[in-house]
Amino acid sequence: MLSMWNKSEKRTILSILILFLSLLIIALFEEQIAVFYNPKNHLSFHIILEFLSIAIAFSIALLAWTIFPQTLSRYRLFMGMLFLAVGLIDLLHTLTYNGMPYFFMESSIQRATWYWVLGRMTEATFLLFILLSKDKQIHDLNRNYMFLIPLIFVIALGTIVDTQIDRLPVLVIEGEGTTLLKNSFEYIVIAIHLYIIKIVFDEYRKNKNDASLYIILASFSLIFAGVVFTFYVSVHDILNFLGHIFKVIGYYYLFKSVYVSTLEQPFEDKEQAEIKLKESKERYQKLIEVLPDAILVHSNNKILFCNQVFAEMMKVKNPKQLIGTSIEQIIHPEYRTKVIQELQQLYETDSFLPPSHRKYVLQNGEVKDVEVTGVTTMYENKKAIMTVVRDVSDRKQMEWQLEENKQLYQSLFEFNQGASFAVDKNSNFTMVNQSATDMLGYTKGELLHSSFIPLLNKPYLEATVDHYNQSLKGDSITFRTQFVHKYGYIIDVNVSTVPIIVKGEITGIIGVAQDITQQLQAEKELRDSEQRYKSLIELYPEGIYVHDKETFLFLNNQTAEILGAESYQDIIGKHYIDFVHPDYQKDLDYTIRRVLDRKDTLFKKQEFVLIRLDGTKIEVEANTTLITYNDKLAILGVLRDVTEQKMEQEKLKQANEILKQSSQIDGLTNIPNRRYYDEVLEKEWKRAKRSSGYISLIMIDIDHFKVYNDTYGHLQGDECLKKVSACLKSSILRSTDFVARYGGEEFSVILPETDLEGAIQVAEVIRKNIEALQIENIHSAVSPVLTVSAGVATMKPEKDDSSDEIIKKADEALYKAKNLGRNRVQVWNKYYDIRP
């Protein structure tokens, strides 16, 4: 139980027990103690003890009077006034004590006892009044005038007692003891001090002030004094003497209370505050030194301080090497004048420098892109500017790449030979390219924000709107329709559309329409979806935080703002893992604990999802490092909200995917186009060179396809091409084999790592499968059903060989197959028919 009490509380309890034991010994062994006491010495002892009490009372009064101008405390002023009065009353009690010589008035037992009682009542009553009143500063009271009040009070009291002594009741009968009235006064004083003990103890439980403990001790001492003064028989006996000792002890403790609250406690508080201030300074300095960001403090263009991160950024081993260096030396000449002006303005206005781009010249001459934020501060009693420097070279590179991509997509959209367009959910054009305006005959101004539906030929209206709605549901589709030109003629087009998905929601469609009226084949391209994007990164002062295994130990208001709190005080002490999305909690908590337990190096960058106080989710990036905080290992991090950046990356990924699909697939047959074919052939040709392996090529042409078109029409001809394309895809079994539309009614198959015999087998399978489709071609000179001819070439590429050679050979073989009567497979330079 003793461990629950502090040193002051233990001392107080021990003192009370000693006082109580003393009182108990006096009560039990009064007669034995009296043997050792000589009444003849009582007067001398009384004078000594009373003058001790008077000296203490006047010391309290003098202390309160002296410090009042500094504290302006009503409590201490009233305490001084009280004990000035009590000291004067005790002086009258001493001068009139039985046996004292005449001094302005006769000495007598009754006079001395009345002054005693009045002094005790004055002390207890007004002490209770002071403790019950609320302490506050008073500016409009003159201490000299206030200290006249106790003087006037004591003069009036002394005059009344001296002139009315014969009329006042008897309080002590010498040889018999104290009267009931005298005892009643003592009991009243005891009761008041008991109440004082209660209210002071309640106050101590709230503020733990040592001055309160001294008041409690004083009250117990004065209570024990009052108890003793109800039992003495003669004013010269041992009990009277012991009662005065208790009184002196009580006055001493009251003096200690005033001294502690006035002088000792404030100085201790000041010393403690200075210690905490020093610790805080060291902690924050250490925090700055280990921050993952580069920190720089400078004044009058001279560097006063920089941390290790800044030194490493500047290619310097020790930060001290940079101290005293001019700011102008590290700023690139291109930025120097502007930066010096900004710093001067910041220094003069005490404002805040928002994130700004700079170029720094490193010690090795290298130029680095950085972003800085700055604020004025005091450093070693000097006004200075603290700057946070961040290396943004990688980010600048990303921005340049994004700008290049933006220009690329813009070019692909604007200069696509196909009619590129984007339509919102209300069927209105939001983007069109020049090919679209040329195809339809309208200007961009006439098309933008207008509906595409009135431009449709009525027979195709219902089906086209159905396709549009199907694409808005998430499907990527290709369909045929007709538009009416501005001048009234019909345009046959093949349209490919895909949905536009932003933040998981379909906002419209984007597509390419190819004018197939003149059998034109144009590349389909994608509009530049990056046009609506904002800058990926908007830098503001980032959040800084420190946490241990469980809770946040430190964070700034920027972190609180990221977490959705009004102030950092709302977050301190909370469990950091409670803010992490459940999907990331287990891995992140395991990593943090492993690092703290093993004192291992922490990974520099982490990405995860946070849940803010309002329940919203944000994606963040945290740069972290291991530090010592308050003599314990902890994690220091710089937190950035990267939610917007993640959404931008997702949009770019979607745009790239759409672009890739649009540039590689033939719009009519839905198989790879000539452009994609050329890329794959070149890649496989180089691979065959490296491995010294075989590569085979099959060139396929539909026999008498012009006759087919003339007989059945171009629409039926397109359907025929689609069926042939599908048959070709199904006839190719290996994932490495590649089939593409080579142009018109001509197709080609690339067979990597395939010798001549294998290529001939594949070609024959294709020829038979297409013939098995039984597509009617009644006017064909070869067969009443659709047939194809195929030329096969196989090579082992040598160092100087070009892929054009195998194409030329396969083409020659195809030409030979046609000359030999079509519906056959022909190998280059091997002129025989292998049909069974």
Residue pairs with C-beta under 8 A, 6 or more apart in sequence:
2 10
5 13
6 208
8 210
8 213
9 213
11 213
12 213
12 216
12 217
15 217
16 216
16 217
16 220
19 217
19 220
19 221
19 224
19 246
19 249
20 220
20 224
22 224
23 224
23 227
23 228
23 246
25 33
26 33
26 228
26 239
26 242
30 231
30 238
30 239
33 238
34 237
34 238
37 237
37 238
37 241
39 234
39 236
39 237
42 235
42 236
42 237
42 240
42 241
43 97
43 99
43 100
43 236
45 241
45 244
46 94
46 97
46 240
46 241
46 244
47 94
47 97
49 241
49 244
49 245
49 247
49 248
50 90
50 93
50 94
50 97
50 244
51 94
52 248
52 251
53 87
53 90
53 244
53 247
53 248
53 251
54 87
54 90
54 91
54 94
56 248
56 251
56 252
56 254
56 255
57 83
57 84
57 86
57 87
57 90
57 251
58 83
58 84
58 87
59 255
60 79
60 80
60 83
60 254
60 255
60 258
61 80
61 81
61 83
61 84
61 87
61 147
62 80
63 80
63 255
63 258
63 259
63 262
63 263
64 76
64 77
64 79
64 80
64 81
64 83
64 258
64 262
65 80
65 143
65 147
67 76
67 262
67 263
68 76
68 77
68 80
68 143
69 143
71 137
71 262
72 137
72 138
72 139
73 135
73 136
73 137
73 138
74 133
74 135
74 136
74 137
74 138
75 130
75 133
75 135
76 258
76 261
76 262
77 138
77 141
77 143
77 146
78 126
78 129
78 130
78 133
79 130
79 258
80 147
81 146
81 147
81 149
81 150
82 122
82 123
82 126
82 127
82 130
82 150
83 123
83 254
84 147
84 150
84 151
85 122
85 126
85 150
85 153
85 154
86 119
86 122
86 123
88 150
88 151
88 154
89 115
89 118
89 119
89 122
89 154
89 157
90 115
90 119
92 115
92 154
92 158
92 161
93 112
93 115
93 116
93 119
94 100
94 112
95 103
95 104
95 105
95 107
96 105
96 106
96 107
96 108
96 111
96 112
96 115
97 107
97 112
97 235
98 107
98 108
98 109
98 112
98 235
98 236
99 107
100 107
101 107
105 111
105 162
108 165
109 172
109 174
109 235
110 165
110 168
110 170
110 171
110 172
111 161
111 162
111 165
112 235
113 171
113 172
113 182
113 235
114 161
114 165
114 168
114 171
115 158
115 161
116 229
117 171
117 182
117 185
117 186
118 157
118 161
120 185
120 186
120 189
120 222
120 226
121 185
121 188
121 189
123 189
123 222
124 188
124 189
124 192
124 193
124 196
124 222
125 192
127 192
127 196
128 192
128 195
128 196
131 196
131 199
131 200
131 215
132 199
161 168
169 179
169 181
170 179
170 181
171 178
171 179
171 181
171 182
171 185
172 178
172 179
172 182
172 235
173 179
174 234
174 235
175 233
175 234
176 233
177 231
177 232
177 233
178 186
178 229
178 230
178 231
178 232
182 230
183 230
186 226
186 227
186 229
186 230
187 226
187 230
189 222
189 226
190 223
190 226
190 227
193 219
193 220
193 222
193 223
193 226
194 219
194 223
196 215
196 219
197 216
197 219
197 220
200 212
200 215
200 216
200 219
201 212
201 216
203 209
203 212
204 212
204 213
204 216
209 261
209 265
210 260
210 265
211 257
211 258
211 260
211 261
211 265
212 257
214 253
214 254
214 256
214 257
214 260
215 253
215 254
215 257
217 253
218 250
218 251
218 252
218 253
218 254
218 257
219 250
220 250
221 246
221 247
221 249
221 250
221 253
222 246
222 247
222 250
224 246
225 243
225 244
225 246
225 247
225 250
228 239
228 242
228 243
228 246
229 239
229 240
229 243
231 239
232 239
232 240
232 243
233 239
234 240
283 629
283 630
286 627
286 628
287 546
287 554
287 627
287 629
287 636
288 295
288 307
289 295
289 307
289 308
290 307
290 308
290 625
290 627
290 636
291 307
291 309
291 544
291 636
291 638
292 309
292 604
292 623
292 624
292 625
292 636
292 637
292 638
293 309
293 388
293 389
293 390
293 542
293 623
293 638
294 306
294 307
294 309
294 310
294 313
294 388
294 389
294 390
294 391
295 305
295 306
295 307
295 309
295 310
295 386
295 387
295 388
295 389
296 303
296 305
296 306
296 310
296 386
296 387
296 388
296 389
297 303
297 304
297 305
297 306
297 377
297 379
297 384
297 385
297 386
297 387
298 304
298 327
298 384
298 385
298 387
299 379
299 382
299 383
299 384
299 385
301 326
301 327
301 328
301 340
301 343
302 324
302 325
302 326
302 327
303 322
303 323
303 324
303 325
303 326
303 327
304 323
304 379
304 380
304 382
304 384
305 319
305 323
305 379
306 319
306 322
306 323
307 319
308 319
310 319
310 322
310 389
311 317
311 318
311 319
311 321
311 322
313 360
313 362
313 368
313 370
313 389
313 391
314 322
314 330
314 360
314 362
314 363
315 362
315 363
315 364
315 366
316 322
316 363
327 339
327 340
327 343
328 336
328 340
329 361
330 360
330 361
330 362
331 339
331 340
331 358
331 359
331 360
331 361
332 358
332 359
332 360
332 361
332 367
334 359
335 358
335 359
339 358
342 353
342 356
343 353
343 374
343 385
345 351
346 352
346 353
346 374
346 375
346 376
346 385
347 376
347 383
347 385
350 376
351 376
352 373
352 374
352 375
353 372
353 373
353 374
353 375
353 385
353 387
354 373
354 540
355 371
355 372
355 373
355 539
355 540
355 541
356 371
356 372
356 373
357 369
357 370
357 371
357 392
358 369
358 370
358 371
358 372
359 367
359 368
359 369
359 370
360 367
360 368
360 370
360 389
361 367
362 368
368 391
368 393
369 391
369 392
369 393
369 395
369 396
370 389
370 390
370 391
370 392
371 389
371 390
371 392
371 539
372 387
372 388
372 389
372 390
373 387
373 388
373 539
373 540
373 541
374 385
374 386
374 387
374 388
375 385
375 386
376 383
376 384
376 385
376 386
377 383
377 384
377 385
377 386
378 384
379 386
388 541
390 539
395 537
398 536
399 535
399 536
402 530
402 536
402 652
405 530
405 652
406 528
406 530
406 531
409 526
409 527
409 528
409 529
409 530
409 655
409 659
410 528
410 531
412 525
412 526
412 528
412 659
412 663
413 420
413 431
413 433
413 525
413 526
413 527
413 528
414 420
414 433
414 434
415 433
415 434
415 525
416 433
416 435
416 512
416 522
416 523
416 524
416 525
417 435
417 520
417 522
417 523
418 435
418 512
418 513
418 514
418 522
418 523
418 524
418 525
418 667
419 432
419 433
419 435
419 436
419 438
419 439
419 440
419 493
419 512
419 513
419 514
419 515
420 431
420 432
420 433
420 435
420 436
420 510
420 511
420 512
420 524
420 525
420 526
420 527
421 429
421 431
421 432
421 433
421 436
421 452
421 510
421 511
421 512
421 513
421 527
422 429
422 430
422 431
422 432
422 500
422 508
422 509
422 510
422 511
422 527
423 429
423 430
423 452
423 468
423 508
423 509
423 510
423 511
424 430
424 507
424 508
425 472
425 506
425 507
425 508
426 451
427 451
427 452
427 453
427 468
428 449
428 450
428 451
428 452
429 447
429 448
429 449
429 450
429 451
429 452
430 448
430 449
430 508
431 448
431 510
431 527
432 444
432 447
432 448
433 527
435 522
436 447
436 513
437 443
437 444
437 447
439 483
439 485
439 491
439 493
439 513
439 515
440 447
440 455
440 483
440 485
440 486
440 491
441 485
441 486
441 487
442 486
453 461
453 465
455 483
455 484
456 464
456 465
456 481
456 482
456 483
456 484
457 481
457 482
457 483
457 484
457 490
459 482
460 480
460 481
460 482
463 479
463 481
464 479
464 481
464 495
467 477
467 479
467 481
467 495
467 497
468 497
468 509
470 477
471 477
471 497
471 498
471 499
471 509
471 511
472 499
472 506
472 508
472 509
473 499
473 506
474 499
474 501
474 506
475 499
476 496
476 497
476 498
476 499
476 661
477 496
477 497
478 494
478 495
478 496
478 497
478 667
478 668
478 670
479 494
479 495
480 492
480 493
480 494
480 495
480 715
480 718
481 493
481 495
482 490
482 491
482 492
482 493
483 490
483 491
483 493
483 513
484 490
484 491
485 491
491 515
491 517
492 515
492 516
492 517
493 513
493 514
493 515
493 516
493 517
494 513
494 514
494 516
494 667
494 668
495 511
495 512
495 513
495 514
496 511
496 512
496 524
496 662
496 667
497 509
497 510
497 511
498 509
498 510
498 511
498 658
498 661
499 506
499 508
499 509
500 506
500 507
500 508
500 509
500 510
500 529
501 507
501 654
502 651
503 647
510 526
510 527
510 529
510 658
511 524
512 522
512 524
512 525
512 662
512 667
514 520
514 521
514 522
514 524
514 667
515 522
516 668
516 718
519 714
521 666
521 667
521 743
523 662
523 663
523 673
523 675
524 662
524 663
524 667
525 659
525 662
525 663
526 655
526 658
526 659
526 662
528 655
529 651
529 654
529 655
529 658
530 651
530 652
530 655
533 648
533 651
534 644
534 648
536 644
536 645
536 648
536 649
537 645
538 644
540 558
541 558
542 558
542 638
542 639
542 640
543 555
543 556
543 558
543 559
543 560
543 561
543 562
543 638
543 639
543 640
544 554
544 555
544 556
544 558
544 559
544 636
544 637
544 638
544 639
545 552
545 554
545 555
545 556
545 559
545 576
545 636
545 637
545 639
546 552
546 553
546 554
546 555
546 627
546 629
546 634
546 635
546 636
546 637
547 553
547 576
547 634
547 635
547 637
548 596
548 629
548 632
548 633
548 634
548 635
549 592
549 593
549 596
550 575
550 576
551 573
551 574
551 575
551 576
552 571
552 572
552 573
552 574
552 576
553 572
553 629
553 630
553 634
554 572
554 629
555 568
555 571
555 572
556 568
557 567
557 568
558 639
559 568
559 571
559 639
560 566
560 567
560 568
560 570
560 571
562 610
562 612
562 618
562 620
562 639
562 641
563 571
563 579
563 610
563 612
563 613
564 612
564 613
564 614
564 616
565 571
565 613
570 613
577 585
577 588
577 589
579 610
579 611
579 612
580 588
580 589
580 608
580 609
580 610
580 611
581 608
581 609
581 610
581 611
581 617
583 609
584 608
584 609
588 606
588 608
591 602
591 603
592 635
594 600
595 601
595 602
595 626
595 635
596 626
596 633
596 634
596 635
599 626
599 633
600 626
601 626
602 624
602 625
602 626
602 635
603 624
604 623
604 624
604 625
605 621
605 622
605 623
605 624
606 621
606 622
606 624
607 619
607 620
607 621
607 622
607 642
608 619
608 620
608 622
609 617
609 618
609 619
609 620
610 617
610 618
610 619
610 620
611 617
612 618
618 641
618 643
619 641
619 642
619 643
619 646
620 639
620 640
620 641
620 642
620 643
621 639
621 640
621 642
622 637
622 638
622 639
622 640
623 637
623 638
624 635
624 636
624 637
624 638
625 635
625 636
625 637
626 633
626 634
626 635
626 636
627 633
627 634
627 635
627 636
628 634
629 636
663 675
663 676
664 672
664 673
664 675
664 676
665 671
665 672
665 673
665 676
666 672
666 673
666 725
666 740
666 741
668 718
668 721
668 722
668 741
669 721
669 722
669 725
669 741
670 722
670 725
671 725
671 728
671 729
671 739
671 740
671 741
672 680
672 738
672 739
672 740
672 741
673 740
673 741
674 740
674 741
674 742
674 743
676 740
677 738
677 740
677 741
677 742
677 748
677 750
680 738
680 740
680 750
681 697
681 750
681 803
681 807
682 803
684 695
684 738
684 750
684 752
685 695
685 797
685 803
685 806
687 693
687 752
688 694
688 695
688 752
688 753
688 795
688 796
688 797
689 797
689 798
689 799
689 801
691 753
692 796
693 752
693 753
693 796
694 753
694 754
694 755
694 756
694 794
694 795
694 796
695 750
695 751
695 752
695 753
695 754
695 794
695 795
695 796
695 797
695 806
696 750
696 751
696 754
696 755
696 756
696 758
696 759
696 762
696 792
696 793
696 794
696 795
697 748
697 749
697 750
697 751
697 759
697 792
697 793
697 794
697 806
697 807
697 809
697 810
698 748
698 749
698 751
698 759
698 762
698 763
698 766
698 790
698 791
698 792
698 810
699 742
699 746
699 747
699 748
699 790
699 791
699 807
699 810
699 811
699 813
699 814
700 728
700 746
700 747
700 748
700 749
700 763
700 766
700 788
700 789
700 790
700 814
701 745
701 746
701 747
701 788
701 789
701 790
701 814
701 818
702 708
702 720
702 721
702 724
702 745
702 746
702 786
702 787
702 788
703 777
703 780
703 782
703 783
703 786
703 787
703 788
703 789
703 818
703 822
703 823
704 777
704 779
704 780
704 781
704 782
704 822
705 717
705 720
705 744
705 745
707 777
707 779
707 780
707 781
708 716
708 717
708 720
708 777
708 779
708 780
708 786
709 716
709 717
710 779
711 777
711 778
711 779
712 720
720 775
720 786
721 741
721 745
723 773
723 775
724 747
724 770
724 773
724 786
724 788
725 739
725 741
725 747
727 766
727 769
727 770
727 773
728 739
728 747
728 749
728 766
728 770
729 739
730 769
731 762
731 765
731 766
731 769
732 738
732 739
732 749
732 762
736 752
736 753
737 749
737 750
737 751
737 752
737 754
737 762
738 749
738 750
739 747
739 748
739 749
739 750
740 747
740 748
740 750
741 747
742 748
748 810
749 762
749 763
749 766
751 758
751 759
751 762
754 762
754 794
755 794
756 792
756 794
756 827
759 792
759 794
760 792
760 825
760 827
760 834
763 790
763 792
763 825
764 825
764 834
764 835
766 788
766 790
767 787
767 788
767 789
767 790
767 823
767 824
767 825
770 786
770 787
770 788
771 783
771 785
771 786
771 787
771 788
771 823
773 785
773 786
774 785
775 785
775 786
776 784
776 785
776 786
777 783
777 784
777 785
777 786
777 787
778 784
780 786
780 787
781 822
782 821
782 822
782 823
783 823
787 822
787 823
788 823
789 814
789 817
789 818
789 822
789 823
789 824
789 825
789 826
790 814
790 817
790 824
790 825
790 826
791 809
791 810
791 811
791 812
791 813
791 814
791 815
791 816
791 817
791 825
791 826
791 827
791 828
792 810
792 813
792 825
792 826
792 827
792 828
793 806
793 809
793 810
793 813
793 827
793 828
795 801
795 805
795 806
795 809
797 803
809 828
809 829
810 828
812 828
813 826
813 827
813 828
813 829
814 826
816 826
816 831
817 824
817 825
817 826
820 826
820 831
820 833
824 833
824 835
825 833
825 834
825 835
826 833
